[in-house]
Amino acid sequence: QVQLVQSGGGLVQAGGSLRVSCTPSGRTFGSYGMGWFRQAPGTGREFVAAVSWSGDTTYYADSVKGRFTISRDDDKNTVSLRMNSLKPEDTAVYFCAAAVYGPAWSSTPNQERLWDYWGQGTQVTVAS
């Protein structure tokens, strides 16, 4: 069993920055693919970013490319999403995700069904 504990997020003015972090437990962190999704009110869950188990490969949704950075720190057992130049449309609940059973997620990281475990969600609100 894997648990993903999220932290960070909050309220910021447009143009500001925030960070959300996720700490998995239950298995060796280094073997996971890790990702972030978000869900705005009244919409489905949307892929945001992902990082390979090695940290060498990252994936981003077009809507956040150049503004968001995903990173992992295996020593601290943490994956983080740094969000810069935030826009009101970035407002959502952000979910951490882990893929632990194989690399299938890396072909289409935006497919929710390819992720095995999910965090509890963290609210990010960007005021205009």
C-alpha positions in Angstrom: 0.0 0.0 0.0 1.2 3.5 -0.9 0.1 6.7 0.8 0.8 10.1 -0.8 0.8 13.0 1.7 0.5 16.4 0.1 1.5 19.9 1.5 1.8 23.4 0.3 -0.7 25.3 -2.0 -2.8 28.2 -0.8 -3.9 31.6 -2.0 -1.8 33.9 -4.2 -2.3 36.9 -6.5 -2.1 36.4 -10.2 1.6 36.5 -11.3 2.7 35.0 -8.0 4.3 31.7 -7.2 3.4 28.7 -5.1 4.7 25.2 -4.4 2.9 21.9 -3.7 4.8 18.9 -2.5 4.1 15.2 -2.1 5.7 12.6 0.0 5.0 8.9 -0.7 5.3 6.1 1.8 5.0 2.4 1.8 7.5 1.5 -1.0 10.8 2.6 -2.3 10.3 6.1 -3.7 12.9 5.8 -6.3 10.9 3.2 -8.3 7.9 5.5 -8.8 6.9 7.7 -11.7 5.3 10.7 -10.0 2.9 13.2 -11.4 0.5 16.0 -10.7 -3.1 16.5 -11.9 -5.6 19.2 -11.1 -9.3 19.6 -11.0 -11.2 22.9 -11.2 -14.8 23.1 -10.0 -17.2 21.5 -12.4 -14.5 20.0 -14.6 -12.7 16.6 -14.8 -9.2 15.9 -13.6 -6.5 17.4 -15.8 -2.9 16.3 -16.2 -0.4 18.9 -15.2 3.1 17.4 -15.0 5.0 14.2 -14.4 8.6 13.1 -13.8 10.3 9.7 -14.4 11.7 7.5 -11.6 15.2 8.7 -12.5 14.2 12.4 -12.6 15.7 12.6 -16.1 12.5 13.0 -18.0 9.7 15.4 -17.3 6.3 15.9 -19.0 4.1 19.0 -18.9 0.7 20.0 -20.1 0.9 22.8 -22.7 -1.0 25.1 -20.4 1.7 25.1 -17.8 4.8 24.6 -19.9 7.4 27.3 -19.1 5.7 28.3 -15.9 5.6 25.1 -13.8 8.5 22.9 -12.8 8.3 19.4 -11.4 11.2 17.9 -9.5 12.0 15.1 -7.2 14.4 14.8 -4.3 14.9 11.1 -3.5 17.0 12.0 -0.4 14.1 13.8 1.0 11.6 11.4 -0.5 9.6 14.3 -2.0 8.3 15.4 -5.3 7.4 19.1 -5.8 5.6 21.2 -8.3 6.9 24.8 -8.4 4.3 27.1 -10.0 5.3 30.5 -11.3 3.4 33.2 -13.1 0.2 31.8 -11.8 -3.1 32.7 -13.5 -6.6 32.6 -12.2 -7.3 29.7 -14.5 -4.7 27.7 -12.5 -7.1 27.7 -9.6 -7.9 24.1 -8.8 -7.4 21.2 -6.4 -4.0 19.7 -7.2 -3.5 15.9 -6.8 -0.3 14.1 -6.5 -0.1 10.7 -8.3 2.2 7.8 -8.2 2.8 5.0 -10.8 4.4 2.0 -9.1 3.5 -1.0 -11.2 5.4 -0.2 -14.4 6.3 2.4 -17.0 3.0 2.4 -18.9 2.2 5.9 -17.7 5.2 7.4 -19.5 3.6 6.7 -22.9 0.6 8.8 -22.1 1.1 10.5 -18.7 -2.2 12.4 -19.1 -4.2 9.2 -18.7 -5.6 9.0 -15.1 -6.1 5.2 -15.4 -2.3 4.7 -15.7 -1.6 6.1 -12.3 -1.9 3.8 -9.3 -2.2 6.0 -6.2 -3.4 9.5 -5.4 -2.9 12.1 -2.8 -5.7 13.8 -0.9 -5.7 17.0 -2.9 -4.4 20.5 -2.1 -6.3 23.7 -2.9 -4.5 26.3 -5.1 -6.4 29.6 -5.5 -5.1 32.4 -7.8 -6.9 35.7 -7.3 -7.1 38.1 -10.2 
